[in-house]
């Protein structure tokens, strides 16, 4: 099954380049237009369902797509954005200027947790668990794609886990742009995922690309267990 991960439309905090994390910020007028354009670009009859984070900006974006496609819209708590604690609401560029090392850690070090916030590893683990649950609904290789509307931070964390450091994209996926995943299952029944496209229009994922080489699949269960193992190490 193909999972298309769509970042929500623009909010006022996006436009001001401020961290918004789990703040429940709605779409602004530009974001509404973006969500409507994306919805119109998708073809009814070619999708199974729309899933989203429960945060307003993602749920609003998803509602336009689900309405266009005539499929269920299901909210999944694990698809929320990463909790950034004390960073929430701060100006991103100013924070990066004042604290360049911390900004690098925030984007690249899964063990780092901002004060009062969530480590990258913890956010990635719950996000991978949510995707594994969604993948479970489409074990049939012929299953139609699903659209999953979520957030830039968790998308960045997942992408770095599915690619090596050299191949990992160095920019966040844009608002109302998508990442395309293939999912598969091991003989033992473990869910796996491979990144196919990054920062593209979601309708570009309706058809799988011609494979120039075999995709690199990673076990989603390993990403979930990574957080558990990290906690066990800290306790010893």
N, C-alpha and C positions, 0 to 999 in steps of 0.2 A: 504494500500500500504506500502511496505517496502522501506525505504530510507537508502542507504548505504553511510555513510559519510567517505570518504577516505582522509587521509592526503597526500599531495603531496610528491614526491620523494625528495631525499637529494639535498641540494645546498651547495656551499662552505661555506656559513655562518652557516648552520646546522653543517657541519663538524668541523668548528672552534668554535662551541657553542656560537655564537653571536646572539643577537636580530636582526631580519630582518623585522618584522612588515610589513609595506606596501611598503618597498623597492622592486623594481621589479627585483628580483634576479632569474636568470634562473637555471634550473637543472644542476648539475655537472655530470661527467661521471657516477658516482655511481647512482645518481638519475635517469638518463636515463635508466640504466640497471634495476633499481627497477621498474620503470614505465612499461618497456617492459615485465618484469616477471609477474607483476600484470595483464597486459592486456592479456597475454597468458593464465592466470589461469581462466579467465572469460568465460562463455559459451554463444556463440551467440544464439539468439532466446529466451534468458531468461531475457532480460533487455529491458526497454522501451526507455531510453534516458540517456545521460551523461550531467550533469551540472557542471560548475566550476566557481570558482573565475576568474576574468580576469587577475590576476597577472600571470606572465610568468610561474612560477614554477608549479602552479596548472593547468593552461591551457595546458602546455606541457604534464603533466601527464594524463590529461583527453583526450587529442588528441590520445594518444596510445590506450586507452581503447575504445574510440568511433570508431576508425578505426578497431579494432579487432571485435567489436560487430556489426558494420554496422548500428549504430543508430546516431541520431543527437547529436551534441555537442553544448550546449547552455551556453553562459557566462552570469553570473548574478552578478552585482556589489555588491549586499548585502552580497555575500559570501566571500568578501575580509577579510584579516587578520585584527586584531585590530591595530589601529594606536597607536604606542607607543611613538610618539613625540621624546623627547630628549634621550630616551633610545635606539633608533634605532642604530644598529651597535655596541653597547657596548658588552663587554665580559660578558656572563651571570654569570659564576661562580665568576668572580671578583666582579661583581655588587652585587651578593648575599652575598659575604664575607664582603663587605664594608657596605652594606645596607640591613641586613637581615630582618628588620621589613618592609621596603618598598617592598622587594621581596615577603614577605608573603602577603602583601596587594595586590600586583599586581596579585597574583595567586588566592586569596580567597575573596577579598573585591570588590564586583561589583560596589561600589560607588567610588572607587579610580581611578583617571585619572593621569597618569604621566605628567610632564610639557610639554605642547604643544600637548598632545595626547588625547586619547579617553578613557572614563571610561569603565569599564567592562560592566556596565549596558547598555550603549549606543551601544557598539559592539554587545552584546547579543541581544538587541532589533532588530537591523537591520538584524542580522543573522536569528533570529526567523521569522522575516517578510519574508525573502527570502525563508526559508523552508516552511512557510505556503503557499506561492505562488506556490512552487513546488508540495506540497501535493494536492493542488487544482486540479492539472492535473490528479490525480489518485484516485478519490473518490470511484471508483468501488473496492470493497474488493479483487476482483480477478486480479486487475491490476498488471502487472509485476513490479519488483523493478526498481528503478532509482539509478544511481551512482552519487554522489555529491562530487566533488573534492575540498577540501578546506584546512584549516590551523589549526595548533595545538592550537593556542591561543583561537580561537573562539570555537573550539571543547571542550576545557577544560571548558569554560564559560557555554556552553550549558549543558554539562554533570552534572555540579554542580547544575544547575537549575532543572534538571530532576530527581535527586536523593537527598536523604538527606545527611547531612554532614558526617555521619558515612559511608554510602555506596559509597560516591563519590570516584572514582579512585584518587590515590594520585600521579600519574605520567601522563604526556602527552602521547597521542597516538603516536606511533612511525611513522617514515616516511614510507609512502606507507602501513600503517596499517589502519584499519577501525573501525568505530563504527556503529552498526546496530540499526535502529529505526523502530518501528511500528508506523503507523499513523492511526488515526480514526477520526470520526466526532461526535460531540454532536448532540442531536435532534434539537438544535438551529442552527446547521451548523458551529460550532466553530471547528477549527482544533486542534487536540491533538496529542501528541507524547509520546512514551514510549521507554526507552533505553533497548535494549535486549542484546547486546554484546559490548565489549569494547576492543580495541587493538588486533583485530584479523585480519586474512587474509580476504580480501573482498569477496573472493569466498565462505567463510564460511557463508556468509549472504544470499546466493542465495536461500536457503531453510529456512523457519522460524523454530526456535527451538521448540521442544516439550515443552509445557508450564508446568513447575512444579507448578506454581501458577499464578494467574491473573497478567498481567503486570500493573505497575503503570503509568497511563497516566497523563500528565500535559497539560494544555491549552497553546498553543503557543500564543494566543491572550493576555494572562496574562503577558507573558514575554515582548511582544511588549508594552503593556500599562504601564508596570512597569517603563519604561524610561520616558514616558509622565507624569505619576503621580509624579515621582521624580522631574521633572522640575517644576511642579505646586507647589510642596511643597517648593522648593527653592525660588519661587517668592513671597510666602506669608510671 
